[in-house]
């Protein structure tokens, strides 16, 4: 037996021991440096994801809301401050504000295939609320408001296609559509269940 063979066997044994995360002191020191939660999870043999934390989840939740309602952080912050100062649960009031936006109402009534298209329809001045022209997508509708689309023949064909396409979706209970006349009525404020 040569000396080189003995050294190779010792190195293989050392490598097998180092594969276990708890036997490698460098790994434990690294985990201690990451944060205190890691030590807790190592001692209790619970998995821990080092790439996410509570702030990360809040940020991703905010981004998903922004993507759904086509907003930016400043608009979202304004809605949140209004919701926080209003009576009721802040989260529910915030969702009410976002659902009551005119571009979202046009989408929910089925006149648009997406919220972005609803925003475009409102911006082009095709939407009237209580017989008054409104071209602001962030306009907040109230109960008993009547939302109506005033379109010409070419636009009416596109709206009819959107209505056919939207029959797959369910219309929320707080909206009462009249697809024949391109109208819709807001019956009440939206709730979290809707």
DONULO-566623 format. One line per 5 residues: number of its first residue (from 0); their letters; for each residue x, y, z of N, C-alpha, C, O. Coordinates in nm, 2 decimals, always signed. Example, Ala and Ser with C-alpha at 12.3 -4.5 7.8 and 13.67 -1.06 7.14 Angstrom:
residues 2
0> AS> +1.32,-0.57,+0.78,+1.23,-0.45,+0.78,+1.32,-0.33,+0.78,+1.42,-0.33,+0.85  +1.28,-0.22,+0.71,+1.37,-0.11,+0.71,+1.29,+0.00,+0.79,+1.34,+0.11,+0.80 .
end
This chain:
residues 194
0> XXXXX> +0.09,-0.12,+0.00,+0.00,+0.00,+0.00,+0.09,+0.12,+0.00,+0.18,+0.13,+0.08  +0.06,+0.21,-0.09,+0.13,+0.33,-0.10,+0.07,+0.44,-0.01,-0.04,+0.44,+0.03  +0.16,+0.54,+0.02,+0.11,+0.65,+0.10,+0.00,+0.74,+0.03,-0.09,+0.79,+0.10  +0.01,+0.74,-0.10,-0.09,+0.82,-0.17,-0.23,+0.76,-0.16,-0.33,+0.83,-0.16  -0.23,+0.62,-0.16,-0.36,+0.56,-0.15,-0.43,+0.59,-0.01,-0.55,+0.61,+0.00 .
5> XXXXX> -0.35,+0.59,+0.10,-0.40,+0.62,+0.23,-0.46,+0.76,+0.23,-0.56,+0.78,+0.29  -0.38,+0.86,+0.18,-0.43,+1.00,+0.18,-0.56,+1.01,+0.09,-0.64,+1.09,+0.13  -0.57,+0.94,-0.02,-0.69,+0.95,-0.10,-0.81,+0.89,-0.02,-0.92,+0.95,-0.03  -0.79,+0.78,+0.05,-0.90,+0.73,+0.13,-0.95,+0.83,+0.24,-1.06,+0.84,+0.27  -0.85,+0.89,+0.31,-0.88,+0.99,+0.41,-0.96,+1.11,+0.36,-1.05,+1.16,+0.42 .
10> XXXXX> -0.92,+1.15,+0.24,-0.99,+1.27,+0.17,-1.13,+1.23,+0.14,-1.22,+1.31,+0.15  -1.15,+1.11,+0.09,-1.29,+1.06,+0.06,-1.38,+1.06,+0.18,-1.49,+1.10,+0.18  -1.32,+1.01,+0.29,-1.40,+1.01,+0.42,-1.43,+1.15,+0.46,-1.54,+1.17,+0.51  -1.34,+1.24,+0.45,-1.36,+1.38,+0.49,-1.47,+1.44,+0.41,-1.55,+1.52,+0.46  -1.46,+1.41,+0.28,-1.56,+1.47,+0.18,-1.70,+1.42,+0.22,-1.80,+1.50,+0.21 .
15> XXXXX> -1.71,+1.29,+0.25,-1.84,+1.24,+0.29,-1.90,+1.30,+0.41,-2.02,+1.33,+0.42  -1.81,+1.33,+0.51,-1.86,+1.40,+0.63,-1.90,+1.54,+0.61,-1.99,+1.60,+0.67  -1.83,+1.61,+0.51,-1.85,+1.75,+0.48,-1.98,+1.77,+0.40,-2.03,+1.88,+0.40  -2.03,+1.66,+0.34,-2.16,+1.68,+0.27,-2.28,+1.70,+0.36,-2.37,+1.77,+0.32  -2.27,+1.66,+0.48,-2.38,+1.68,+0.58,-2.37,+1.83,+0.62,-2.26,+1.87,+0.67 .
20> XXXXX> -2.47,+1.90,+0.61,-2.47,+2.05,+0.64,-2.44,+2.08,+0.79,-2.38,+2.18,+0.82  -2.48,+1.98,+0.88,-2.46,+2.01,+1.02,-2.32,+1.97,+1.07,-2.27,+2.02,+1.17  -2.24,+1.89,+0.99,-2.10,+1.86,+1.02,-2.00,+1.96,+0.98,-1.89,+1.97,+1.03  -2.04,+2.05,+0.89,-1.95,+2.15,+0.83,-1.96,+2.28,+0.92,-2.07,+2.34,+0.91  -1.86,+2.31,+0.99,-1.87,+2.43,+1.08,-1.88,+2.56,+1.00,-1.93,+2.65,+1.05 .
25> XXXXX> -1.82,+2.56,+0.88,-1.83,+2.68,+0.80,-1.97,+2.71,+0.76,-2.01,+2.83,+0.76  -2.05,+2.61,+0.73,-2.19,+2.63,+0.70,-2.27,+2.68,+0.82,-2.35,+2.77,+0.80  -2.25,+2.63,+0.94,-2.32,+2.67,+1.05,-2.29,+2.82,+1.08,-2.37,+2.90,+1.12  -2.16,+2.85,+1.07,-2.12,+2.99,+1.09,-2.18,+3.09,+0.99,-2.22,+3.20,+1.02  -2.19,+3.04,+0.87,-2.26,+3.12,+0.76,-2.40,+3.14,+0.80,-2.45,+3.25,+0.78 .
30> XXXXX> -2.47,+3.04,+0.84,-2.61,+3.05,+0.88,-2.63,+3.15,+1.00,-2.73,+3.22,+1.00  -2.54,+3.14,+1.09,-2.55,+3.23,+1.21,-2.53,+3.38,+1.16,-2.59,+3.47,+1.22  -2.45,+3.40,+1.06,-2.43,+3.53,+1.01,-2.55,+3.58,+0.93,-2.58,+3.70,+0.93  -2.63,+3.49,+0.87,-2.74,+3.54,+0.79,-2.85,+3.60,+0.88,-2.88,+3.72,+0.85  -2.90,+3.53,+0.98,-2.99,+3.59,+1.07,-3.02,+3.49,+1.18,-2.99,+3.38,+1.18 .
35> XXXXX> -3.09,+3.54,+1.29,-3.12,+3.46,+1.40,-3.22,+3.35,+1.37,-3.22,+3.25,+1.44  -3.31,+3.38,+1.27,-3.41,+3.28,+1.24,-3.34,+3.15,+1.19,-3.40,+3.04,+1.21  -3.23,+3.17,+1.12,-3.17,+3.05,+1.06,-3.12,+2.96,+1.17,-3.14,+2.84,+1.16  -3.07,+3.01,+1.28,-3.02,+2.93,+1.39,-3.14,+2.85,+1.45,-3.13,+2.73,+1.48  -3.25,+2.92,+1.47,-3.37,+2.86,+1.52,-3.41,+2.74,+1.44,-3.44,+2.64,+1.48 .
40> XXXXX> -3.42,+2.77,+1.31,-3.46,+2.67,+1.21,-3.37,+2.55,+1.20,-3.41,+2.44,+1.19  -3.23,+2.58,+1.21,-3.14,+2.47,+1.21,-3.15,+2.38,+1.34,-3.15,+2.26,+1.33  -3.17,+2.45,+1.45,-3.18,+2.37,+1.58,-3.30,+2.29,+1.58,-3.31,+2.18,+1.65  -3.41,+2.34,+1.52,-3.54,+2.27,+1.53,-3.56,+2.19,+1.40,-3.67,+2.13,+1.38  -3.46,+2.18,+1.32,-3.47,+2.10,+1.19,-3.59,+2.14,+1.11,-3.66,+2.05,+1.06 .
45> XXXXX> -3.62,+2.27,+1.10,-3.73,+2.32,+1.01,-3.67,+2.39,+0.89,-3.57,+2.45,+0.90  -3.74,+2.37,+0.78,-3.68,+2.44,+0.66,-3.70,+2.59,+0.67,-3.80,+2.64,+0.73  -3.61,+2.67,+0.61,-3.62,+2.81,+0.62,-3.58,+2.86,+0.48,-3.48,+2.82,+0.43  -3.65,+2.95,+0.42,-3.62,+3.01,+0.30,-3.55,+3.14,+0.32,-3.61,+3.24,+0.37  -3.42,+3.15,+0.29,-3.34,+3.27,+0.32,-3.37,+3.38,+0.22,-3.33,+3.49,+0.24 .
50> XXXXX> -3.43,+3.35,+0.11,-3.46,+3.45,+0.00,-3.58,+3.53,+0.03,-3.60,+3.64,-0.04  -3.67,+3.49,+0.12,-3.79,+3.57,+0.14,-3.81,+3.61,+0.29,-3.76,+3.54,+0.38  -3.88,+3.71,+0.31,-3.91,+3.76,+0.45,-4.04,+3.82,+0.44,-4.11,+3.83,+0.34  -4.09,+3.88,+0.55,-4.22,+3.93,+0.56,-4.23,+4.05,+0.46,-4.34,+4.07,+0.40  -4.13,+4.13,+0.45,-4.13,+4.25,+0.37,-4.14,+4.21,+0.22,-4.21,+4.28,+0.14 .
55> XXXXX> -4.07,+4.10,+0.19,-4.08,+4.05,+0.05,-4.22,+4.01,+0.01,-4.26,+4.04,-0.10  -4.29,+3.94,+0.10,-4.43,+3.90,+0.07,-4.52,+4.02,+0.06,-4.61,+4.02,-0.03  -4.50,+4.12,+0.14,-4.59,+4.24,+0.13,-4.56,+4.31,+0.00,-4.66,+4.36,-0.06  -4.44,+4.32,-0.04,-4.40,+4.38,-0.17,-4.46,+4.31,-0.29,-4.52,+4.37,-0.38  -4.45,+4.18,-0.29,-4.51,+4.10,-0.40,-4.66,+4.11,-0.40,-4.72,+4.11,-0.51 .
60> XXXXX> -4.73,+4.12,-0.28,-4.87,+4.14,-0.28,-4.91,+4.27,-0.34,-5.01,+4.28,-0.41  -4.83,+4.37,-0.30,-4.86,+4.51,-0.36,-4.84,+4.51,-0.51,-4.92,+4.57,-0.58  -4.74,+4.44,-0.56,-4.71,+4.44,-0.70,-4.82,+4.37,-0.77,-4.86,+4.41,-0.88  -4.87,+4.26,-0.71,-4.98,+4.19,-0.78,-5.11,+4.27,-0.79,-5.18,+4.27,-0.89  -5.14,+4.35,-0.68,-5.25,+4.44,-0.69,-5.23,+4.54,-0.79,-5.33,+4.58,-0.87 .
65> XXXXX> -5.11,+4.60,-0.80,-5.09,+4.70,-0.90,-5.10,+4.65,-1.04,-5.15,+4.72,-1.13  -5.06,+4.52,-1.06,-5.07,+4.47,-1.20,-5.22,+4.44,-1.23,-5.26,+4.45,-1.35  -5.30,+4.40,-1.13,-5.44,+4.37,-1.16,-5.51,+4.50,-1.20,-5.59,+4.50,-1.29  -5.49,+4.60,-1.13,-5.56,+4.73,-1.15,-5.49,+4.83,-1.23,-5.53,+4.95,-1.23  -5.38,+4.80,-1.29,-5.30,+4.89,-1.38,-5.27,+5.02,-1.31,-5.28,+5.13,-1.37 .
70> XXXXX> -5.22,+5.01,-1.19,-5.19,+5.13,-1.12,-5.04,+5.15,-1.10,-4.96,+5.06,-1.14  -5.00,+5.25,-1.04,-4.86,+5.27,-1.00,-4.85,+5.29,-0.84,-4.96,+5.30,-0.78  -4.73,+5.29,-0.79,-4.72,+5.29,-0.64,-4.78,+5.42,-0.58,-4.83,+5.42,-0.47  -4.77,+5.53,-0.65,-4.82,+5.66,-0.60,-4.97,+5.65,-0.59,-5.03,+5.69,-0.48  -5.04,+5.60,-0.69,-5.18,+5.59,-0.69,-5.23,+5.50,-0.58,-5.32,+5.52,-0.50 .
75> XXXXX> -5.16,+5.38,-0.57,-5.19,+5.28,-0.47,-5.17,+5.34,-0.33,-5.25,+5.31,-0.24  -5.06,+5.42,-0.31,-5.04,+5.48,-0.18,-5.15,+5.58,-0.14,-5.19,+5.59,-0.03  -5.20,+5.66,-0.24,-5.31,+5.75,-0.22,-5.44,+5.68,-0.18,-5.50,+5.72,-0.08  -5.47,+5.57,-0.25,-5.58,+5.49,-0.21,-5.57,+5.43,-0.07,-5.66,+5.42,+0.00  -5.45,+5.38,-0.04,-5.43,+5.32,+0.09,-5.44,+5.43,+0.20,-5.50,+5.40,+0.30 .
80> XXXXX> -5.39,+5.55,+0.18,-5.41,+5.65,+0.28,-5.56,+5.69,+0.30,-5.60,+5.71,+0.41  -5.63,+5.69,+0.19,-5.78,+5.72,+0.20,-5.85,+5.61,+0.27,-5.93,+5.63,+0.36  -5.81,+5.49,+0.24,-5.87,+5.37,+0.31,-5.84,+5.36,+0.45,-5.92,+5.32,+0.53  -5.72,+5.40,+0.49,-5.68,+5.39,+0.63,-5.75,+5.50,+0.71,-5.78,+5.47,+0.83  -5.78,+5.61,+0.65,-5.86,+5.72,+0.73,-6.01,+5.70,+0.72,-6.08,+5.76,+0.80 .
85> XXXXX> -6.06,+5.61,+0.64,-6.20,+5.58,+0.63,-6.25,+5.49,+0.74,-6.16,+5.42,+0.80  -6.38,+5.49,+0.77,-6.43,+5.39,+0.86,-6.43,+5.25,+0.80,-6.45,+5.23,+0.68  -6.41,+5.15,+0.89,-6.41,+5.01,+0.84,-6.28,+4.95,+0.84,-6.18,+5.02,+0.87  -6.27,+4.83,+0.79,-6.15,+4.76,+0.78,-6.07,+4.81,+0.66,-6.12,+4.82,+0.55  -5.94,+4.85,+0.68,-5.87,+4.91,+0.58,-5.86,+4.83,+0.45,-5.87,+4.89,+0.34 .
90> XXXXX> -5.83,+4.70,+0.46,-5.82,+4.62,+0.34,-5.95,+4.61,+0.26,-5.94,+4.62,+0.14  -6.06,+4.60,+0.33,-6.19,+4.60,+0.26,-6.22,+4.73,+0.19,-6.27,+4.73,+0.07  -6.19,+4.84,+0.26,-6.21,+4.97,+0.20,-6.12,+4.99,+0.08,-6.16,+5.05,-0.02  -6.00,+4.95,+0.09,-5.90,+4.96,-0.02,-5.95,+4.89,-0.14,-5.95,+4.94,-0.25  -6.00,+4.76,-0.12,-6.05,+4.69,-0.23,-6.18,+4.75,-0.29,-6.20,+4.75,-0.41 .
95> XXXXX> -6.26,+4.82,-0.21,-6.37,+4.89,-0.26,-6.33,+5.00,-0.35,-6.39,+5.02,-0.46  -6.23,+5.08,-0.31,-6.18,+5.19,-0.39,-6.13,+5.14,-0.53,-6.16,+5.19,-0.63  -6.06,+5.03,-0.52,-6.00,+4.97,-0.65,-6.11,+4.92,-0.74,-6.10,+4.93,-0.86  -6.21,+4.85,-0.68,-6.32,+4.79,-0.76,-6.41,+4.90,-0.82,-6.47,+4.88,-0.92  -6.42,+5.02,-0.75,-6.51,+5.12,-0.79,-6.45,+5.21,-0.90,-6.52,+5.30,-0.95 .
100> XXXXX> -6.33,+5.19,-0.94,-6.27,+5.27,-1.05,-6.35,+5.25,-1.18,-6.40,+5.14,-1.20  -6.37,+5.35,-1.25,-6.45,+5.34,-1.37,-6.39,+5.24,-1.48,-6.47,+5.17,-1.54  -6.26,+5.24,-1.49,-6.21,+5.14,-1.59,-6.23,+5.00,-1.55,-6.26,+4.91,-1.63  -6.23,+4.98,-1.42,-6.26,+4.84,-1.37,-6.41,+4.81,-1.38,-6.44,+4.70,-1.42  -6.50,+4.91,-1.36,-6.64,+4.89,-1.38,-6.67,+4.85,-1.52,-6.75,+4.76,-1.55 .
105> XXXXX> -6.61,+4.92,-1.62,-6.63,+4.89,-1.76,-6.59,+4.75,-1.79,-6.66,+4.68,-1.86  -6.48,+4.71,-1.73,-6.43,+4.57,-1.75,-6.53,+4.47,-1.69,-6.56,+4.37,-1.75  -6.57,+4.50,-1.56,-6.65,+4.40,-1.49,-6.79,+4.39,-1.56,-6.85,+4.28,-1.55  -6.84,+4.50,-1.62,-6.97,+4.49,-1.69,-6.96,+4.41,-1.82,-7.06,+4.37,-1.87  -6.84,+4.38,-1.86,-6.82,+4.30,-1.98,-6.80,+4.38,-2.11,-6.80,+4.33,-2.22 .
110> XXXXX> -6.79,+4.52,-2.10,-6.77,+4.60,-2.22,-6.63,+4.60,-2.27,-6.60,+4.65,-2.38  -6.54,+4.55,-2.19,-6.40,+4.55,-2.23,-6.34,+4.41,-2.20,-6.39,+4.34,-2.10  -6.24,+4.37,-2.28,-6.19,+4.23,-2.26,-6.08,+4.23,-2.14,-6.06,+4.13,-2.09  -6.03,+4.35,-2.11,-5.93,+4.36,-2.00,-5.95,+4.49,-1.93,-6.02,+4.58,-1.98  -5.88,+4.51,-1.82,-5.89,+4.64,-1.75,-5.81,+4.74,-1.83,-5.85,+4.86,-1.83 .
115> XXXXX> -5.71,+4.70,-1.90,-5.64,+4.80,-1.98,-5.73,+4.85,-2.10,-5.72,+4.97,-2.13  -5.80,+4.76,-2.16,-5.89,+4.80,-2.26,-6.00,+4.89,-2.20,-6.05,+4.99,-2.27  -6.05,+4.86,-2.08,-6.15,+4.94,-2.01,-6.09,+5.08,-1.99,-6.16,+5.18,-2.01  -5.97,+5.09,-1.95,-5.90,+5.22,-1.93,-5.90,+5.30,-2.06,-5.92,+5.42,-2.06  -5.87,+5.23,-2.17,-5.86,+5.30,-2.30,-6.00,+5.35,-2.35,-6.01,+5.46,-2.40 .
120> XXXXX> -6.10,+5.27,-2.32,-6.24,+5.31,-2.36,-6.28,+5.43,-2.28,-6.34,+5.52,-2.34  -6.25,+5.43,-2.15,-6.28,+5.55,-2.07,-6.20,+5.67,-2.12,-6.25,+5.78,-2.13  -6.07,+5.65,-2.14,-5.98,+5.77,-2.18,-6.03,+5.83,-2.32,-6.01,+5.95,-2.34  -6.09,+5.75,-2.41,-6.13,+5.80,-2.54,-6.27,+5.87,-2.53,-6.32,+5.92,-2.63  -6.32,+5.88,-2.41,-6.45,+5.96,-2.39,-6.57,+5.89,-2.43,-6.67,+5.95,-2.46 .
125> XXXXX> -6.57,+5.75,-2.43,-6.69,+5.68,-2.48,-6.78,+5.64,-2.36,-6.89,+5.59,-2.39  -6.74,+5.68,-2.24,-6.82,+5.64,-2.12,-6.89,+5.76,-2.06,-6.83,+5.87,-2.05  -7.02,+5.74,-2.03,-7.10,+5.85,-1.97,-7.15,+5.79,-1.83,-7.20,+5.68,-1.83  -7.14,+5.87,-1.73,-7.19,+5.83,-1.60,-7.30,+5.93,-1.56,-7.28,+6.05,-1.56  -7.42,+5.88,-1.54,-7.54,+5.96,-1.51,-7.55,+6.07,-1.62,-7.58,+6.19,-1.59 .
130> XXXXX> -7.54,+6.03,-1.75,-7.56,+6.12,-1.86,-7.45,+6.23,-1.87,-7.47,+6.33,-1.95  -7.34,+6.21,-1.80,-7.23,+6.31,-1.82,-7.11,+6.24,-1.86,-7.07,+6.13,-1.81  -7.04,+6.29,-1.96,-6.92,+6.23,-2.02,-6.81,+6.23,-1.91,-6.78,+6.34,-1.85  -6.74,+6.12,-1.90,-6.63,+6.10,-1.80,-6.52,+6.04,-1.88,-6.53,+5.93,-1.94  -6.40,+6.10,-1.88,-6.28,+6.04,-1.94,-6.17,+6.02,-1.85,-6.05,+6.02,-1.89 .
135> XXXXX> -6.20,+6.00,-1.72,-6.09,+5.98,-1.62,-6.11,+5.83,-1.57,-6.21,+5.80,-1.50  -6.01,+5.75,-1.60,-6.02,+5.61,-1.56,-6.03,+5.59,-1.41,-6.09,+5.48,-1.37  -5.98,+5.68,-1.33,-5.98,+5.66,-1.18,-6.10,+5.71,-1.12,-6.11,+5.72,-1.00  -6.20,+5.76,-1.20,-6.32,+5.81,-1.14,-6.39,+5.70,-1.06,-6.40,+5.59,-1.11  -6.43,+5.74,-0.94,-6.50,+5.64,-0.85,-6.65,+5.65,-0.86,-6.71,+5.75,-0.84 .
140> XXXXX> -6.71,+5.54,-0.90,-6.86,+5.53,-0.91,-6.92,+5.51,-0.77,-6.86,+5.46,-0.68  -7.05,+5.55,-0.76,-7.12,+5.54,-0.64,-7.24,+5.46,-0.66,-7.28,+5.43,-0.77  -7.31,+5.41,-0.55,-7.43,+5.33,-0.57,-7.53,+5.42,-0.64,-7.54,+5.54,-0.63  -7.61,+5.35,-0.72,-7.72,+5.41,-0.81,-7.67,+5.49,-0.93,-7.75,+5.55,-0.99  -7.54,+5.49,-0.95,-7.48,+5.55,-1.07,-7.52,+5.46,-1.19,-7.52,+5.34,-1.18 .
145> XXXXX> -7.54,+5.52,-1.31,-7.56,+5.45,-1.43,-7.45,+5.48,-1.53,-7.42,+5.59,-1.56  -7.38,+5.37,-1.57,-7.27,+5.38,-1.66,-7.31,+5.34,-1.80,-7.37,+5.23,-1.81  -7.29,+5.42,-1.90,-7.34,+5.40,-2.03,-7.23,+5.42,-2.13,-7.15,+5.52,-2.12  -7.22,+5.34,-2.23,-7.12,+5.36,-2.34,-7.19,+5.42,-2.46,-7.30,+5.37,-2.50  -7.13,+5.53,-2.51,-7.19,+5.59,-2.63,-7.08,+5.56,-2.75,-6.98,+5.63,-2.76 .
150> XXXXX> -7.12,+5.47,-2.83,-7.03,+5.42,-2.94,-7.10,+5.43,-3.07,-7.22,+5.42,-3.08  -7.02,+5.44,-3.18,-7.07,+5.44,-3.31,-7.07,+5.29,-3.36,-7.04,+5.20,-3.28  -7.11,+5.27,-3.48,-7.13,+5.14,-3.54,-7.01,+5.05,-3.53,-7.01,+4.94,-3.48  -6.89,+5.11,-3.57,-6.77,+5.03,-3.57,-6.73,+4.99,-3.42,-6.69,+4.88,-3.40  -6.74,+5.08,-3.33,-6.71,+5.05,-3.19,-6.81,+4.96,-3.13,-6.78,+4.88,-3.04 .
155> XXXXX> -6.94,+4.96,-3.18,-7.04,+4.88,-3.12,-7.01,+4.73,-3.15,-7.04,+4.64,-3.07  -6.96,+4.70,-3.27,-6.92,+4.57,-3.30,-6.82,+4.51,-3.21,-6.83,+4.40,-3.16  -6.72,+4.59,-3.18,-6.61,+4.55,-3.08,-6.67,+4.53,-2.94,-6.63,+4.43,-2.88  -6.76,+4.62,-2.90,-6.82,+4.60,-2.77,-6.90,+4.47,-2.76,-6.90,+4.40,-2.66  -6.98,+4.44,-2.87,-7.06,+4.32,-2.87,-6.97,+4.20,-2.86,-7.00,+4.10,-2.80 .
160> XXXXX> -6.85,+4.20,-2.93,-6.76,+4.09,-2.92,-6.70,+4.08,-2.78,-6.69,+3.96,-2.73  -6.68,+4.19,-2.72,-6.63,+4.18,-2.58,-6.74,+4.13,-2.48,-6.71,+4.05,-2.39  -6.86,+4.16,-2.51,-6.97,+4.11,-2.43,-6.98,+3.96,-2.44,-7.00,+3.88,-2.35  -6.97,+3.91,-2.57,-6.97,+3.77,-2.59,-6.86,+3.70,-2.52,-6.87,+3.59,-2.46  -6.74,+3.76,-2.53,-6.62,+3.70,-2.47,-6.64,+3.70,-2.31,-6.59,+3.61,-2.25 .
165> XXXXX> -6.70,+3.80,-2.26,-6.71,+3.82,-2.11,-6.82,+3.73,-2.05,-6.83,+3.72,-1.93  -6.90,+3.66,-2.14,-7.00,+3.57,-2.08,-6.94,+3.45,-2.00,-7.01,+3.39,-1.93  -6.81,+3.43,-2.03,-6.74,+3.32,-1.95,-6.72,+3.37,-1.81,-6.71,+3.28,-1.72  -6.70,+3.50,-1.79,-6.68,+3.55,-1.65,-6.81,+3.57,-1.58,-6.92,+3.59,-1.65  -6.81,+3.57,-1.45,-6.93,+3.61,-1.37,-6.92,+3.75,-1.34,-6.82,+3.81,-1.30 .
170> XXXXX> -7.04,+3.82,-1.35,-7.05,+3.96,-1.32,-7.08,+3.97,-1.17,-7.16,+3.90,-1.12  -7.00,+4.06,-1.10,-7.02,+4.07,-0.96,-7.17,+4.11,-0.92,-7.24,+4.17,-1.01  -7.21,+4.08,-0.80,-7.34,+4.11,-0.76,-7.38,+4.25,-0.74,-7.49,+4.29,-0.74  -7.27,+4.34,-0.73,-7.30,+4.48,-0.71,-7.32,+4.56,-0.84,-7.34,+4.68,-0.83  -7.31,+4.49,-0.95,-7.34,+4.55,-1.08,-7.46,+4.48,-1.15,-7.48,+4.36,-1.14 .
175> XXXXX> -7.53,+4.57,-1.22,-7.65,+4.52,-1.29,-7.64,+4.56,-1.44,-7.67,+4.67,-1.47  -7.59,+4.47,-1.52,-7.57,+4.51,-1.66,-7.69,+4.51,-1.75,-7.79,+4.43,-1.72  -7.69,+4.59,-1.85,-7.79,+4.59,-1.96,-7.72,+4.59,-2.09,-7.69,+4.70,-2.15  -7.68,+4.47,-2.13,-7.59,+4.46,-2.25,-7.66,+4.51,-2.38,-7.59,+4.55,-2.47  -7.79,+4.50,-2.39,-7.86,+4.54,-2.51,-7.84,+4.69,-2.54,-7.83,+4.73,-2.65 .
180> XXXXX> -7.84,+4.77,-2.43,-7.83,+4.92,-2.45,-7.69,+4.97,-2.40,-7.68,+5.09,-2.39  -7.60,+4.88,-2.38,-7.46,+4.91,-2.34,-7.46,+5.00,-2.21,-7.40,+5.10,-2.20  -7.54,+4.95,-2.11,-7.56,+5.03,-1.99,-7.53,+4.93,-1.87,-7.52,+4.81,-1.89  -7.51,+4.99,-1.76,-7.49,+4.91,-1.64,-7.52,+5.00,-1.52,-7.50,+5.12,-1.52  -7.58,+4.94,-1.41,-7.61,+5.02,-1.29,-7.53,+4.96,-1.17,-7.52,+4.84,-1.16 .
185> XXXXX> -7.48,+5.05,-1.09,-7.42,+5.01,-0.97,-7.52,+5.01,-0.86,-7.58,+5.11,-0.82  -7.55,+4.89,-0.81,-7.66,+4.87,-0.72,-7.62,+4.90,-0.57,-7.70,+4.94,-0.49  -7.49,+4.87,-0.54,-7.44,+4.88,-0.40,-7.29,+4.89,-0.41,-7.23,+4.88,-0.51  -7.23,+4.91,-0.29,-7.08,+4.91,-0.28,-7.04,+4.77,-0.29,-7.10,+4.68,-0.24  -6.92,+4.75,-0.35,-6.87,+4.61,-0.36,-6.82,+4.56,-0.22,-6.78,+4.64,-0.14 .
190> XXXX> -6.83,+4.43,-0.20,-6.78,+4.37,-0.08,-6.67,+4.27,-0.11,-6.65,+4.23,-0.22  -6.60,+4.23,+0.00,-6.49,+4.14,-0.02,-6.54,+4.00,-0.08,-6.46,+3.94,-0.16  -6.66,+3.96,-0.05,-6.71,+3.83,-0.11,-6.73,+3.84,-0.26,-6.73,+3.73,-0.32  -6.75,+3.96,-0.31,-6.78,+3.97,-0.46,-6.65,+3.95,-0.53,-6.65,+3.95,-0.65 .
end
